[in-house]
């Protein structure tokens, strides 16, 4: 299916790895002009080089980076100003930057709570609000918010009382925004991924579950074992590209009648949480 995204101006936050990187790559491959942002300059540089290998020359897509921490109002303003000066409009905003904090409710610190809301819900709200004038100048504007399955399902053990409400706020925010921005022709949808095999994110979960005492190869072996019992035969946990494919469709004119939707992309309700499986396995191994 031709998605008709050639020449679109796209901004993807948190795009130096994982879902954000795959999404930016997919847009660039479709001929869009993609601006990616993240906090670490060295990771951004690597991401740009990787995305450039995906661009089809005949479609004239492009990719460039702006270092920005989306929890910083000053950085958000710098990002929006850059897009304004270079392109004068924004067609698609993908609010992908986010985090997950998994620990029992009694152990959640105030810093955890503040940072979780800041990088998840607050960032999506602030970036969308500041990008609104540029989106209004687009012929076919769209916002895609990336949430997480803890928005709609519990994750215990170890517990998602911090992350879950922040992700749930993203879902509700998308519904409200779709309604309010409809008069400007701006569609807003939300993608709710399940377990996605992002190497860095999985290493973080594994390290946390092992209290920092883990062997990488042993962790990979455990990952494969848990995957074999957590998903139906013949399936696997998702890949970043699986989410990216959904995002670019929702952002394209082909999905013009889709608005205010929160779409769960997790392989089905039977797929188990990787984080939960790690902690269940840990508890069983200590008995």
GIPE-V706055 format. One record per helix or strand of 2 or more residues. SS is the DSSP state (alpha for helix, beta for strand). FROM is the first residue (numbers start at 1). LEN is the number of residues. Records with the same first field share a line. If there is no record, write none. Layout:
SS = FROM-LEN, FROM-LEN
This chain:
beta = 9-5, 33-6, 62-6, 92-4, 142-5, 187-7, 262-4
alpha = 18-12, 41-12, 57-3, 73-15, 105-3, 110-26, 149-3, 163-22, 199-11, 216-15, 240-12, 253-3, 274-12
